[in-house]
Amino acid sequence: MKLFIDCEWNGHQGSLISMALVAEDGDFFYEVLECPEPTDWVRVNVMPVLGKAPVSKDEFTELLREFLGRFPGDSLEVIADWPEDIKHFCDALIAYERRNIGPGSFCITIDRELFNSQSRVPHNALEDAIANRHYFLGREADE
């Protein structure tokens, strides 16, 4: 199963603000975390389009664990257009001391061509991940 990821974070290598994972079949995870001191760019471009209230870090972790648990064993490929999305995903998997919440194994693909996708709401992680999914799967269908 392919999962298309997009994240928003608070400036270069900043803290995670939102994460979206959209599966090939359209199932999705989208959650938002508190961002008490957004950079100016984030305040103007990201905060107004989040579309939902933030959850606690513990709730975020539990919801992500539940979502990833829907997919069978070791069959996931996480596809991103930018390496920092993968960094935030991996950081989120390390939720509990010496135990992760994710699948036993998964593949990572960073596909810079996904920058060509057209999001309906730029800088909303869910809309960006949906656009990446649509672009990637449309490109596969054309091959």
C-alpha positions as CSV (number, residue, x, y, z in Angstrom):
1,M,0.0,0.0,0.0
2,K,1.3,3.4,-0.9
3,L,0.9,6.2,1.6
4,F,1.4,9.8,0.4
5,I,2.7,12.0,3.1
6,D,2.9,15.8,3.5
7,C,3.8,17.7,6.6
8,E,3.9,21.3,7.7
9,W,6.5,22.5,10.2
10,N,7.5,25.7,11.8
11,G,10.3,27.0,9.7
12,H,13.4,25.3,8.4
13,Q,13.8,22.1,10.5
14,G,11.2,23.4,12.9
15,S,8.7,21.5,15.0
16,L,5.9,19.6,13.3
17,I,2.6,21.4,12.9
18,S,0.5,19.0,10.8
19,M,0.9,15.6,9.1
20,A,-1.3,14.0,6.5
21,L,-1.0,10.4,5.1
22,V,-3.3,9.5,2.2
23,A,-3.5,5.9,1.1
24,E,-3.9,4.7,-2.4
25,D,-7.5,3.8,-1.6
26,G,-8.3,7.3,-0.3
27,D,-8.2,6.5,3.5
28,F,-6.3,9.2,5.3
29,F,-4.8,10.5,8.5
30,Y,-4.7,14.2,9.2
31,E,-3.8,15.8,12.5
32,V,-2.6,19.1,13.7
33,L,-0.3,19.9,16.7
34,E,0.0,23.2,18.7
35,C,2.3,25.8,17.2
36,P,2.5,28.5,19.9
37,E,5.2,30.6,18.2
38,P,4.8,30.3,14.4
39,T,7.4,32.0,12.2
40,D,6.0,34.9,10.2
41,W,5.8,32.8,7.0
42,V,3.9,30.0,8.8
43,R,1.6,32.5,10.5
44,V,0.6,33.9,7.1
45,N,0.6,30.8,4.9
46,V,0.0,27.7,7.1
47,M,-2.0,28.6,10.2
48,P,-5.0,30.0,8.3
49,V,-5.4,26.8,6.2
50,L,-5.0,24.1,8.8
51,G,-8.7,23.4,8.9
52,K,-8.9,21.8,12.3
53,A,-8.1,22.2,15.9
54,P,-4.8,20.9,17.3
55,V,-4.6,17.7,19.4
56,S,-2.2,16.8,22.1
57,K,1.1,15.0,21.2
58,D,-0.3,11.8,23.0
59,E,-3.5,11.9,21.1
60,F,-1.6,12.5,17.8
61,T,0.5,9.5,18.5
62,E,-2.5,7.3,19.4
63,L,-4.4,8.3,16.3
64,L,-1.3,7.7,14.1
65,R,-0.8,4.3,15.7
66,E,-4.5,3.4,15.0
67,F,-4.3,4.6,11.4
68,L,-1.1,2.7,10.6
69,G,-2.6,-0.4,12.2
70,R,-5.2,-0.6,9.4
71,F,-2.6,-1.7,7.0
72,P,-1.2,-5.2,6.7
73,G,2.2,-6.0,8.1
74,D,5.2,-5.0,6.1
75,S,3.6,-3.8,2.9
76,L,3.8,0.0,3.2
77,E,5.6,2.5,0.9
78,V,5.7,6.0,2.2
79,I,6.0,8.6,-0.6
80,A,7.0,12.2,-0.1
81,D,8.1,15.1,-2.2
82,W,10.6,16.4,0.4
83,P,12.9,14.6,2.9
84,E,11.8,16.6,5.9
85,D,8.3,15.0,5.6
86,I,10.0,11.6,6.1
87,K,12.0,12.9,9.0
88,H,8.8,14.0,10.8
89,F,7.1,10.7,10.0
90,C,10.0,8.7,11.5
91,D,10.2,11.0,14.5
92,A,6.5,10.4,15.1
93,L,7.0,6.6,15.0
94,I,9.4,6.9,17.9
95,A,6.6,7.5,20.3
96,Y,7.4,5.5,23.4
97,E,10.7,4.7,25.1
98,R,12.4,1.9,23.1
99,R,9.2,1.1,21.2
100,N,7.9,2.5,17.9
101,I,4.3,2.6,16.7
102,G,4.8,2.0,13.0
103,P,4.9,-1.0,10.8
104,G,7.6,-3.6,11.2
105,S,9.2,-2.4,8.0
106,F,8.3,0.0,5.2
107,C,9.9,1.6,2.1
108,I,10.5,5.3,1.6
109,T,10.3,7.0,-1.7
110,I,11.2,10.7,-2.2
111,D,9.8,11.8,-5.5
112,R,10.7,15.4,-6.3
113,E,8.5,15.4,-9.4
114,L,5.5,15.5,-7.0
115,F,6.4,19.2,-6.7
116,N,4.4,19.4,-9.9
117,S,1.2,18.4,-8.2
118,Q,-1.5,21.1,-7.8
119,S,-3.0,21.3,-4.3
120,R,-6.5,22.8,-3.9
121,V,-5.2,24.4,-0.7
122,P,-1.5,24.9,-0.7
123,H,0.3,24.4,2.7
124,N,-2.6,22.4,4.0
125,A,-0.9,19.0,4.6
126,L,-4.0,17.0,3.8
127,E,-4.7,18.8,0.5
128,D,-1.1,18.6,-0.5
129,A,-0.9,14.9,0.2
130,I,-4.2,14.3,-1.8
131,A,-2.7,16.3,-4.7
132,N,0.5,14.2,-4.5
133,R,-1.5,11.0,-4.5
134,H,-3.5,12.1,-7.5
135,Y,-0.5,13.2,-9.5
136,F,1.5,10.1,-8.7
137,L,-1.3,7.6,-9.4
138,G,-2.2,9.5,-12.6
139,R,1.4,9.4,-13.7
140,E,1.4,5.6,-13.1
141,A,-1.8,5.1,-15.1
142,D,-0.2,6.9,-18.0
143,E,2.8,4.6,-18.2
